[in-house]
Amino acid sequence: MTNKHCRWGILGAAFIARKNWQAIREAGNATLVAVASRELVRAQAFIDECQASAPHAVVPEAMGSYEALLARPDIDAVYIPLPTGLRKEWVIRAAQAGKHVLVEKPVGCHAAEVEEIIAACEQHRVQFMDGVMFMHGRRLQRMRDVLDLKVGNIRHIASQFSFMSDADF
């Protein structure tokens, strides 16, 4: 098996993107080529801040438009941490540009939007993945093993996340 090197771009300078900045750096088979924002100054500020804490060997290029990043032939995949309402447009545009996509969660505003996103990625034969990291760790499989052994056949689980501040008590 060959170890293909993946060249990444980031669409947007969201705070959450800092984690993937570092993940790309630590992957061993990836390079971050460019970061795009609607404003070149913002993309450069993001790069400067991230480079100060988790430097890449080659400093990624700042770009002032998402379109310009997607047009680059030296980018194989894009990470999209844009606000949820913008994701569909940019995932589809990335797929049309032949870029593989890692999109932040939630993927879309509703199920029909996610179906469109997946269909576009399939149509353009690009890999699509959402940013739910726990699906790929050993912890989930271990939980499944314990539940199967101790609880038995589970047909349905419903859960929700919530937040309570100290003021709620």
C-alpha positions as CSV (number, residue, x, y, z in Angstrom):
1,M,0.0,0.0,0.0
2,T,1.4,3.4,-0.9
3,N,1.2,6.3,1.5
4,K,-0.3,9.1,-0.6
5,H,0.3,12.7,0.5
6,C,-2.8,14.9,0.8
7,R,-2.6,18.6,0.1
8,W,-5.2,20.6,2.1
9,G,-6.9,23.9,2.0
10,I,-9.1,25.5,4.7
11,L,-12.1,27.5,3.8
12,G,-12.6,30.0,6.5
13,A,-10.8,31.2,9.6
14,A,-13.1,29.9,12.3
15,F,-11.8,29.2,15.8
16,I,-12.6,25.4,15.4
17,A,-10.3,25.2,12.4
18,R,-7.3,25.5,14.7
19,K,-7.7,21.9,15.7
20,N,-7.6,20.7,12.1
21,W,-4.6,23.1,11.4
22,Q,-2.7,21.0,14.0
23,A,-4.2,17.7,12.9
24,I,-3.0,18.3,9.3
25,R,0.5,19.2,10.7
26,E,0.7,16.0,12.8
27,A,-0.8,13.6,10.2
28,G,2.5,12.7,8.6
29,N,1.0,12.4,5.1
30,A,-0.6,15.8,4.7
31,T,0.4,19.4,4.0
32,L,-1.7,22.5,4.5
33,V,-1.2,24.6,1.4
34,A,-3.6,27.5,1.9
35,V,-6.2,29.1,4.1
36,A,-8.9,31.3,2.5
37,S,-11.2,33.9,4.1
38,R,-13.4,36.5,2.7
39,E,-10.7,39.0,3.7
40,L,-7.1,38.4,3.0
41,V,-6.1,40.1,6.2
42,R,-8.2,37.7,8.2
43,A,-6.7,34.6,6.5
44,Q,-3.2,36.0,7.2
45,A,-4.1,36.7,10.8
46,F,-5.4,33.1,11.3
47,I,-2.2,31.7,9.7
48,D,0.0,33.9,11.9
49,E,-1.8,32.9,15.1
50,C,-1.8,29.2,14.2
51,Q,1.8,29.2,13.0
52,A,2.9,30.7,16.3
53,S,1.5,27.8,18.3
54,A,1.7,24.8,15.9
55,P,4.1,25.8,13.1
56,H,4.0,24.0,9.7
57,A,7.4,23.5,8.0
58,V,6.1,25.5,5.0
59,V,3.8,28.4,5.9
60,P,0.4,28.1,4.2
61,E,-0.6,30.8,1.8
62,A,-3.3,33.3,2.8
63,M,-6.0,33.8,0.2
64,G,-8.7,36.4,0.1
65,S,-11.5,34.3,-1.5
66,Y,-12.8,30.8,-1.3
67,E,-13.1,30.6,-5.1
68,A,-9.4,31.2,-5.5
69,L,-8.6,28.4,-3.1
70,L,-10.9,25.9,-4.8
71,A,-9.3,26.8,-8.2
72,R,-5.8,25.8,-7.1
73,P,-4.6,22.6,-8.7
74,D,-2.2,22.0,-5.8
75,I,-5.0,21.3,-3.3
76,D,-6.5,17.8,-3.0
77,A,-8.9,18.3,-0.1
78,V,-10.6,21.1,1.8
79,Y,-11.7,21.5,5.4
80,I,-14.9,23.6,5.6
81,P,-15.6,25.1,9.1
82,L,-17.9,27.8,7.7
83,P,-21.2,28.6,9.5
84,T,-23.8,25.8,8.9
85,G,-26.0,28.0,6.6
86,L,-23.0,28.4,4.2
87,R,-21.7,24.8,4.2
88,K,-24.0,23.4,1.5
89,E,-22.9,25.9,-1.1
90,W,-19.2,25.5,-0.4
91,V,-19.2,21.7,-0.1
92,I,-21.0,21.5,-3.5
93,R,-18.6,24.0,-5.0
94,A,-15.6,22.1,-3.6
95,A,-17.0,18.8,-5.0
96,Q,-17.5,20.5,-8.4
97,A,-13.8,21.6,-8.3
98,G,-12.8,18.0,-7.7
99,K,-11.7,18.5,-4.0
100,H,-12.3,16.0,-1.3
101,V,-14.2,17.4,1.6
102,L,-14.1,17.4,5.4
103,V,-16.9,19.5,6.7
104,E,-17.5,20.6,10.2
105,K,-20.6,19.4,12.0
106,P,-23.5,19.8,11.7
107,V,-23.1,19.2,8.0
108,G,-26.3,21.1,7.0
109,C,-29.4,22.8,8.2
110,H,-31.7,19.9,7.5
111,A,-31.6,16.3,6.1
112,A,-32.5,17.4,2.5
113,E,-29.5,19.7,2.4
114,V,-27.2,16.9,3.6
115,E,-28.6,14.6,0.9
116,E,-27.8,17.3,-1.8
117,I,-24.3,17.6,-0.4
118,I,-23.7,13.8,-0.5
119,A,-25.2,13.5,-4.0
120,A,-22.8,16.3,-5.2
121,C,-19.8,14.5,-3.7
122,E,-20.9,11.2,-5.2
123,Q,-21.5,12.8,-8.6
124,H,-18.1,14.4,-8.7
125,R,-16.4,11.3,-7.2
126,V,-14.8,13.0,-4.3
127,Q,-14.6,11.7,-0.7
128,F,-17.0,13.3,1.8
129,M,-16.5,13.2,5.5
130,D,-18.0,15.1,8.4
131,G,-16.1,16.3,11.4
132,V,-17.5,13.8,14.0
133,M,-14.3,12.6,15.4
134,F,-15.6,10.0,17.9
135,M,-16.9,7.8,15.1
136,H,-13.4,6.8,14.2
137,G,-11.8,6.2,17.6
138,R,-11.5,3.0,19.5
139,R,-13.8,4.2,22.3
140,L,-17.0,3.8,20.2
141,Q,-16.1,0.2,19.4
142,R,-15.3,-0.5,23.0
143,M,-18.6,0.9,24.1
144,R,-20.4,-1.2,21.5
145,D,-18.6,-4.3,22.8
146,V,-19.5,-3.6,26.4
147,L,-23.1,-2.9,25.6
148,D,-23.5,-6.0,23.5
149,L,-22.0,-8.1,26.2
150,K,-23.7,-6.6,29.3
151,V,-27.0,-5.2,27.9
152,G,-27.8,-7.3,24.8
153,N,-29.3,-6.3,21.5
154,I,-30.0,-2.6,21.5
155,R,-32.6,-1.5,19.0
156,H,-32.6,2.3,19.7
157,I,-30.8,4.9,21.7
158,A,-31.9,8.5,22.0
159,S,-29.7,11.1,23.6
160,Q,-29.1,14.8,23.7
161,F,-26.5,17.3,24.8
162,S,-27.3,20.2,26.9
163,F,-25.6,22.9,28.9
164,M,-26.4,24.2,32.4
165,S,-24.6,27.2,33.7
166,D,-24.0,27.8,37.4
167,A,-26.8,30.3,37.3
168,D,-29.3,27.5,36.5
169,F,-28.8,26.0,40.0
